[in-house]
Amino acid sequence: MKSLFLIQIFFYLLGGACAFFSSRNEAIRNAATLVSAILAGGVGVVYSLLVLWTGRAFSLEFHGFSLFGNLQFTVDPLSGFFIFSISLLSVATSIFAIGYTRSHPGKYKMRLSGFFYHLFILAMILVVSSQNAFYFLIFWEVMSLGSYVLVILEHENPQALRAGILYLIMTHIGTALILAGFLLLFIHSGSFSFEAFRLHQATLPPGLKNAIFFMALAGFGTKAGLIPFHIWLPEAHPAAPSHVSALMSGVMIKTAIYGLLRFFFNFLGEIPAWWGPVVLAVAMISTLLGILYALMEHDLKRLLAFSSIENIGIILLGVGMALLFASMQQWPLAIFSLTAALYHTLNHAAFKGLLFLSAGSVLYETHTPDMESLGGLIKKMPFTAFCFLVGAVAISALPPLNGFVSEWMTFIALLAGCEGPAAIRFFSPILASLLGLAGALAATCFVKAFGIVFLGSPRSACVEEAGEVPLSMKSGMAVMAMACFALALGAPWIVQILGTLSASLVGKKLETDMFTQTLFLQSPSGLSQISPTLIAIALGSLILGAFIGTRFIFGKAFVKQGPSWDCGLPSLVSRMQYTATGFSKPLRRIFSFLYQPARRVELEDEGHEMLRTAERFESKITHIFDDFIYKPISKMIADVSEKAKRIQTGHIQLYLSYIFITLILLLLFGIRR
Amino acid sequence: MDAEFIFSLIHFLGLLLLIASFGIIASPQLAACIRFYAVHAFLLALITGLVGYLNHIPHLVALALLTLLLKTVVIPQVFFWIIRRLGIRKEVESYINIPFSLILAVLLVFLSFYVTEKMRLTSIASREFVPLAVATLLFGMLVMTSRKKALTQVLGLLLMENGLFLMAVTLTFGMPLLVELGIFFDVLVGAVIMGILVFKIRGAFEGIDVDQMTVLKG
């Protein structure tokens, strides 16, 4: 397995090198680059599955420059799990990219994007396998900077540059906090290696422990897009090419989950009772606000980005419950919650990857991400529409797809809190019902996304020229769609594997068949049981049966085509359809306290309202975190900088005298001691 | 010559070195400044040579010769050449007038003796020369901050370098020869580059008054 790990790294390096050095022929270079990414991903899937299946870790150590400890990689089941998600999704995105990047070689600057694409994926793999804080941070930075380059690939577009700068600032704030957390651990344990952190975790003083907890939560939370650190996410993810957006949303933000799990369960020892509630509160806010903002978006990729915030929230709900149960020593429940979180991590990678790839296909054909000018695409691109539908059903947590399974488990975990102490008993049903609300809102959101983009009739000319995407893009989407099905059908086995992994993470042993009964999943109390596999089979046969049955009973004649009823108007035009704005209007009114919607109507007429010459309508919502937290902060920083400019006169002599005076003061200070 | 005599000679040369430093600050003419710098470097070379002779360290003697060649001959000539080529005004232009600079310089000498007093230096040579070296360094800084022309700033930088050199020689009998050679090379290249930069600055601003560079700020 060691050799497979090295082969994977080698393929990524090879792919990166291909992007730079190989032939002048765009097509060959492109293919060589992406094929090596596909191979690397395939290798990664194989060995990570082996690690997950056997539960045996392997490690590699490189000696040499050892000022910060040796460069050591260990792929234990937790790392293997994340490597599996990364590799799987990167296979699909790389297949997709073959077609996606071919039509606009100039636009996506193949050399640059090819190189940084590989660097980015490689860095993610190394982040989750590195066993030394120093190298972890280096790979973390490479990952951030690699994705930064991919975000600003269209640097002619000022919007993309702005998004890139915001991303760069936020990700570095996050990294600074993580660095601080690691340094505190270093001070305590005297080494940068994870092994040392693990050994010394029991003796961490509580104050230090809490400080590290908050730094990790905020630092990794920034990367994960946790509200209120999320502002970069809806800007940066849509700006990147779609296959990169899929990777960023699907797996990059999950590396933060990896970091959080390592910190919480490996480095910090005994878990205080109040950590769980803190994580739960933050996670719940992210879940609700993420989906509420997603609902108001009309840009397909931004909508998906906001929905990623929601899903990170759901994952952290599981993690929060696990912390809570672990602090109460209720190990089976803790393991179950953790399993739910990990399962949702994998599921989100699958369906969000699928959705971003489908959105990329739409973008590829229509060249606009604006939902208000799309419509009727199901007739032009049926395959893409089907894939998007699969992703939408999965993300809305509807059976028979994978989103349903992990969200069911999260519900069970939340409701299991009713058996805890009084405060938790009070809050856990509330949290569960809020999660229910979020699920319903997500369904609304994706009904809107699917309905407006794929159903109805075209809203603008961009749709007219659209057609189905090339085979490579279809296959990329198909891989992820099949993954969505497989993750639902294989639920009992997956829960078994992830359960074992979670149990080892909290340092306990899982009894076999605790969460699974042949084809059924069951809650730790054994009260509720469900079988996603059987549900899927039943639903599938129902649909198939209905389809075949109608064919048999009524024959083809049952389908009659006629004109739509047009209320007696001369003809139906696309402007009569529901718009995305119109669809979400009821929710905009219900949640107006949050959105604080502002609308502006401008009318121009020639003296009388009947002689109207122009109308303008503008409607927008307030993003409270942007407007009430980040804008004041950035304004304050700008003001302070403006004031600080006064000491920057531009005279060299003045700068020199600053140094001179500092030197003299330091000399005087030095001798006083 | 016996050690006692050489020692008092070094002592005397140190005094002269300080006077030469004052000379750089006190002279209103650019040419005089450069000559004082040459004298300063010459005295530095002598001190280095004598320290090397006294302690039987051959590479210090080599350094002394190098200093003599580079800092008393080559660099001053480069400066004179730049002045001729640019045809700049010969007067030193300063933000603070010369009497006041001198008062400041005296204060700096006090300061340097004051701060080095508590360093508990053991050998007599270092007790004498470390304050002198610090003073030379501060003088260089003073020249750099108070003068307007880019050329005088380069001079200030070179003066600082002399101070560092003096410190190294008297405190630790010089750094390894290779390092010293590197530093010499740096100084020479630095002087040449700054000479070129001065040309460029004049090309861009029609003068080498650094004041005009304020338009560059954001």
Interface residues (C-beta under 8 A of the other chain):
Chain A: K645 Q648 T649 G650 H651 I652 Q653 L656 S657 I659 F660 L663 I664 L667 L668 G670 I671
Chain B: Y95 L111 Y114 V115 K118 M119 L138 M141 L142 M144 T145 S146 R147 K148 Q153 V210 D211 M213 T214 V215 L216 K217 G218
